[in-house]
């Protein structure tokens, strides 16, 4: 892994994982290819949300053991996507930090678009599927999505814009990037462990005056939610909108460290490097060793 604290990776890629044995082989192959093509140092953090599949655990551990720059963080119990992404973004060391979903619905070459916006001065860059320049690949069996679920998603986003995030056209796309400073500011304040964390994080960014760039992307639809699941998720998201509003009224987002508490080994501060496995302990002046 990365040694001196001056050896900071240009990019940290955070991928939350839960029981993804069917998807991981293709994802790990894509990560290998992306790393080989990267002109600068890359760090990849897989955050395993306490997968019950042994295959998922073994694949991640083997991948991390045989490659440089890969870390696996495993939650002690299932906590949710928001918790997992937040844990990864705060454990990351990169100057730019991007999270994406394990199914790579946004191919990893789209990460370059997000990083480009950050390099040009944005604090936060998010994939936006509704921009005219965005392109998607969809199975013909999902075409009716355009007339049902897609319209419902747009209606939901209109609610989000009205009550929380004016001007943000797509809050739920699973590809978002932050500068290191923006990641620290936003994710040290998040409190929602589930899927509504996207809305909360973007609200915190807007509230603190960060610049948010909406970026056209290429993506694909591989899965269409059932009507029951869509209704359930929408209800949960409305509850999350209300939670963000009430947290804002209570002043929760004004100060950092109001959110989750993570294991000590996830915490990285200048002068202390956390190894990929084990807890960082000092073995002498300016050096660290991994506790067994």
N, C-alpha and C positions, 0 to 999 in steps of 0.2 A: 504493500500500500504506500501511500504518500508519506514521505519521511519528514523533512524539515517543514516547519510551518510556513516558510517562504515558498514552498513548492505547492502552491494552491492551484487546483485544477481550474481550467477556464470554464468548464461546464460540469454541473452535477445534474444527472438525469435520475429522477425519482419515479419508481414504478410500484404502486401498491399491488399486492397479490393476495388472492384468497382462493384456494382450491382450483388452481388453474393448470392442472397437469396436462389437459388436452391442448391448451394454448401455448404452454411454455416452450416446447421444442422450437416452434417457428419464431417465437419472440426472442429466445436466446440466440438463435442464429442471426436474426436481424440486428440484435445488439452487437454481436461480434462484427458484423459487416460495418455497422455504423462506427464502431470504435476504430476499425482498421482504416476507415476513410477520414477520420477526424484529424485535422492538422494540428490540433492542440490537445493538451492533456484532458482526459475525460474521466469522470467519476460516475459510477452507476450504483444507485442504492435501491435494492429490492426490499420492500417492507412487507413481510409476510404477516397477515392479520390472523395468526394462529390457525393456519390451514390444518384441517383434519386429514387431508390426503398425504400419506407418507411420500408418494411420488413427487408431489410438489416440493416438499421439504428437501428431499434428496437431490432433486435436480438443481435447486437453488444453491445448496451447500456445495455440490460438486462444481458448479459453474464458478462460484466465488473462489473456491480453493485452487482452481487451475488457471485463473486469470488475474492479472494485475488490475487494480482500480475498481474492483467489484466488492460491494459490501452487502450483507444480508442482515437486516434487522427483523427480529421476530417478536411480535406482541405476545405477552404472556397469556392473554385471552382475546377473544374476538371483540374488537372495539369499533370497527367501522372505517369506511374509506377516509372520512375527514381526519380522524385521529391518525391513521396510517400515513396519509400524505403530509400532515403537519409534522409528524415525527421525522419523516425523511427529509423534509425541507429544512428543518432546524438542525438535523445531524449533518447535513451536507456542508461542503467546504467551498464549493465553486463560486466564482465571481458572478456567474449566471446560474440559475437553478430552475429547471423545467420539470414539471410532472406530467405524466401521460398514463393512459390505461394499459393494462397488461395485454389486451387483445390487439393493441396497436391499430385501432381504427383510424388513427392518424399516422401514416407511415413515418418512420423516424427521420426521413429527409425533410419532413415538415418542421421538425425541431429547429432546423437551420433558419427557417423563416422567422420563428419566434426569437431566436437568439439574435438575428439580424436587427430586429426592431429594438431589442434591449441595447445592442451595441450602438445604435443610432440615437440613444438618449431616453427611450421609454423606461419608466420604472417597472411597469407590468405590461406584458404582451399576452393577449389571449386569442385563441382560435375563434373565428366567427364564421359559422357555416352559412349565414344568410347574406353575406356580401356577394355582389354580382360576380366577383372574380373567383369565388370558391367553387370547387368541383367535387362531385361525389360519385361513388360507384355503388350501385344498388342492384340486388337480385331482382329479376322481373316479378318474382312472387311477392315482393314488398312494395310494388308500385302504388297500391292503394294507401300506403303510408302517407304519400304526398297529400292525400285528400282527407285523411282522418287524424292520425297522430301528429303529423307535422302542423296542421292547423291548430290542434289543441296545444302543442308546444308553443306556438307563436302567441296564442291567447294567454298562456301562463307567463311568458316572458313580458307581455304587455303589463300584467299585474306587477311583476318585479320592477319594471321600469317606473311604473306609477308610484309605488310605495317605497322603493329602496334605491334603485340604480338607474336614474334617468340617462338615456343615451347609450346604455350598454345593450346591444342587440341580441347577444347570445351568451347567457351566463353559464350554461351547463355543458359546453363543449369540454371534452376531457383532455385538453392540451393547453397549459398555461405556463408562462415563464415570468420570473422575477429576478431583478438584480439581488445581490446578496443583502444589501441594506433593506430593500423592499420586502424580501422574504422574512428577515428578522422582525421588521416592524409589523407586518401583517400576521404572520403565523404565531407570534408570541401572544396574540390577542384572540385567536380563534377559540371558540367554545363548543361548536357543533361537531360531534363525532361522525355524523352520517353524511348523506349526499348534499345536504344544504350548506356544507362548508364553503362551496364555491361562492354562493351569494354572500355569505358572511365575510369572506376574505376580500372580495371585491368591494363590498361596502366599507370595510376598514380602509382599504386603499384610497377610495374616493374621499372618505371623511378626513383623511390625513393629507389630502392634496397631492397624491401621487398621480403621475401621468399614466393612463391606461391606453394602450394601442390595440385596436381590434384588427386582426390579421386574417386575410383570406387564406384558406387552406384547401388541400385535397384530403378527402376522407372517404370512408366507406361505411355502409350499413350492412352488418352481418347478422343482426338480430333485431327483430321487431317485438316490442313488449306487448303482452296481451292487454286487452282492455281492462281487465281486473287489476293487473299490475300497474298499468298507467294511472288508473284512478287512485290506487293506493299511494303510489309515489307522489302524485300531485297533491293529495291531501297532506301528506307528510311535509312536502315542500311549502305549502301554505302555512303550516304550523311553524316551520323554520323561519319564514318571513316575519311572522309575528314575534318569534323569539329574538330575531335580530333587532327589530324595532324596540322591543322592551329592554334589551341589553343596552342599546344606544341611549335610551331615556335614562337608564340607571347609571350611565357613565362608565360601563364596563370596558369600552374600547379606548378610553383615554390613556390608560397606563399599560405597560407591557406586563407579561407574566400573569395575566388574569385567566389564562386558558388551561390547557392540559399540563400535567406533571409527567415527565418522562424519566426513564431510568438514567442513573448517573452516567453510564457509559455512552449515552447518546450526546452528552453535552460537550461541545467543543468551544474552547476559548483560546485566544492567542497564547501560544507557548505550551499548549497541551494538545497532543494529537490522540484521537481515539482510534485504536486499532480495529480491524474488521470484526474480530471476535474477542470477547473478554473485556474486562474493565481496565481502563488506563490507570496505571500506578507509576509513581516516580521510582526509578531505580538508581538515580544519581543526579547530580546537577545537570539540568537541561536534557535529560533523557527519560524515556518511558519504557515500561515493559508491560506485557499483557499478563494479567493475573489468571491463574488457571481456575 
